[in-house]
Amino acid sequence: MARCALHYPSMTETAAPHRILLVDDDVELTDMLSAYLRREGFVVEVRHDGSAGLAALKDGQIVPALIILDVMLPGLDGFGVLRALRSQGSVPPVLMLTARGDDDDRIAGLDLGADDYLPKPFNPRELVARLRAILRRVTSVDSIGVEPLSVGNLILDPNRIEARLNGVAIALTAAEFRILERLARQVGRVVSRAELTEHALGRQLELYDRSIDTHVSNLRRKLGLGLRAESGVEIRGVRGVGYQLMPPIGA
């Protein structure tokens, strides 16, 4: 059964500064990052294992605008935390921290619904840039008052970051929604992976970066857009270029 569409705090619903939940078992790293992020204007809450982070979210101790989640955690790892969170439906955006070069971890995190990832070790300035990019697309004011888009039986509402297929709301991450929205606004045209990366992830496409491909794979799975099965539309890949959203046959 489809879950309700995601909803997380917007700029009008949460007082600045944004609250961040940082879940990582490296105490030295979390101390350093907490100090840095606070200087950058964030409120930071820290938990050092997955179970503690999950408990804080479930019982309402913390209502963050964004979660920074390490993959390698004692006990319940980052994947387990993310899987448990996504099963609940509405979840704040998640930035996963992965081991450098571990593509399997990155793909697994995106498959489970992470919005983006950052490999360790990293520059704190890069982390802040990623956080702000994610928050901008989640709380973007450029979609306020925009009319919903309709392609076949698929309806996208940018005001609510909501997708409906045959009248049923489908849970998408913010990144997935923005990819689908950009494809829908240029229906029938090929949109490059670089453009999708900049629009959906708020950063430039990096060498060997397969994030967009994983997000598109998730969209196809969630919405049945591979073979025009339910919606009458199809997300078609163009090798070496990007993706295009094909309208219903005969439209």
N, C-alpha and C positions, 0 to 999 in steps of 0.2 A: 504494500500500500504506500502511495506517495505521501511524504511528510509535508508539513507546511513549509512555505518559503522562509528563508532565513530572514531574521531581523535582528540587528544589533544596534547599540547606541549610536545616534547621529550627533552631529555637532550641536544641534539644538536640544538634545536630550541629555547630554552629559556636559558638566561644567569643565572648562579647560582648567588645568592641563589634562591630557588624556592619561588614563590609568592603564598601566601595563602589568601583566602577570608574567614573571620570568621564572621558568621551571628548569633548573639545571643543578646537578649535584656538585659542580665545581665551585666551592665556596669562594676561592680567590677570584675566579672569573666573575661570579655574580656580584661580589663586593665592588669590583672595578666597574662593571657595567652599570650597576645601580647608581653609583656616584656620577658616572658620565651621563646617564640618561636623565637624572635629576637636574644636572646642570643644563641639559637641553630642554628642560621644561616639562618632563614627564613625571607622573607619580608612579613609583615602582613598588610592586609587591613581589616577594621572592618565596619560592618553595623549592626544597632541595631533593624531592623525589616525586615520582608520578602520582602516587596515591594521595599525597598531601595536596598536590596541585589540583587533582580531580575533586577531592573532598571540599576544598575551599570554593570551587566553582559550583558544585552541586548544592551546597547548603547556603549559598548566597553570601559567604564571607567577603568575596571579591566579585565585583561586576566590572571586568576590564573592557577596555575598548579594543584590546589586542592581546594575544598570548604569544610569548616567545617560548618555544618548546624544544628542548634538546631531545635528540633521538635516544642517546645512550644514558638511561637513567636506571638506578638500582630498583629492583622489584618490578613495578609496572613501568615499562619503557614508554618512550614518546609515542610510538605507534599505538600501544594499548590505551594511552590517555586519549589520543585523537579519535580512536575507534569508539571509545565510550562516549566521548562528547558528541560525535556526529550522530550516534544512535539516539541522542536526546532531541535532535532537531535543530533548534536555534542555537548558534554558536558564534562567538566573536571570531574575527579573522585570526588565522594562526600562521606564524612564521616559524619554520622548523630550522634548527641548527643541526647540521650533518657533518660527518667526517669528510674532509676534503678528498675528492676523487671517488667517493663512494656513490656511484650513480644509482645503485639499487636502492639505497636509503632514500635518495631524493625522489625517485619515481614512486616508491612505496608511500612516502609521505603525501605526495600530490594525489596519488590514487585514493588515499583515505580522506582527502578534502583539505589538505593544507593549502593556503593561498600562495605561499612562496617559501623558498628555503635559502639558507646562507651557509656555505661550507666553512668549517673551522680550519685554521685560525682565520680571523677576519679583523678588519680595521673597524673600531667603534663608529667611525664616521659613516662607513658603509652600512652598518646596522641601522643607524639613525635615518639614513637616506631611504632604506628599504621600509622602515616603519612608517615614515611620513608618506611614502608612495602608496602603501596599502591603505593608510587612513584617509588619504585624499580620495582614493577611488571609492571607498566605502561611504564617506561623508560628503561626496562631491555635491556641490550645489548646482552644477550645470545640468542636472537632470530634473530639477524641480520644475513642475509645470509642463514637462515634456509629455506628449501624447504617447500612449502605448503603441508598440509596433505589432503588426500582425503579418505572419507569413504562414499560409496554410492554416492548420489548426493550432499553430504555435503563437502565443501572445506574450509579449515581453513588456513589463511595466517598469521603466527606469526609475520612477518615483519610489517604488517599493522594493526594487531589486528582486523582482518576482517574475518567474516564468510559469506559464500555464499551458498545459498540453491537453487538448480536448476538455478544457474546463477544470482540470485538476492541477493544483499548485505543485510544482516540483522543486525540491530543495537544491539550490545551487550555491556554490561559494561565490564571493564577489568577483573573483578572477574569472570563473566560468561564465558568470552572467555577462561581464563586460566583453569577453570574447564573442559570445553569442550575439550580443547587441551590435558590436561592430560588424560582424558578418551580416546581420539582418539589415543594417542600414546600407549595405552595399550588396544586397542580394543579387546573386548571379555573377558577381565580379570576384576575381581572385584577390584576397587580402594577404599580403606578405606576412611571414612569421615575425619579421622585424616590427611591422606596424602593430600586429597583435600584441607583441611583447611590450611595446611602449604604452599601448592603450590599456592593456589589462593588468600589467605588472608594474607599470610606472618606471621602467628602466630599459636600457638598451639590450638588444639581443647579444648574448655572449657566445663565443665559440663553443661548440659542442653542447649548447644549452637546449635540452629537449622539453623544457617546462610546458611550452605551448602545445606540443604534441600530446603530452600526457593529459593536459586539461581538455583538449579536444576529444581525446579518447574517452574521458569521463563524461563529457557532454553527449557523445554518441550513445554511450551505455545508458545514461539516465533518461534520455529523451527519445531513444530509438531513432536517431537521425542518420543511421548508417545506410539503410536500404529503403528509405521513404515508408517505413513500416506503419507508424501510427500517425505521424503528423503530415505526411504527404510531402515533406521536405527532406533534404539530404545535405549533410556536411561532406563535401568532396575534397580530398587532398590533391594538390598539384605538386608533384615531386620537385623538390629543389626551390619551390616558390612559396607556397602557403596553402590557404584553404578558401573555399567558397561555399556559400549557402545557396543550394539550388531550390527554387520554388517548386510548388506542386506541378506535376506534369499537366500541361494544358493551361496553366495560369498565365 
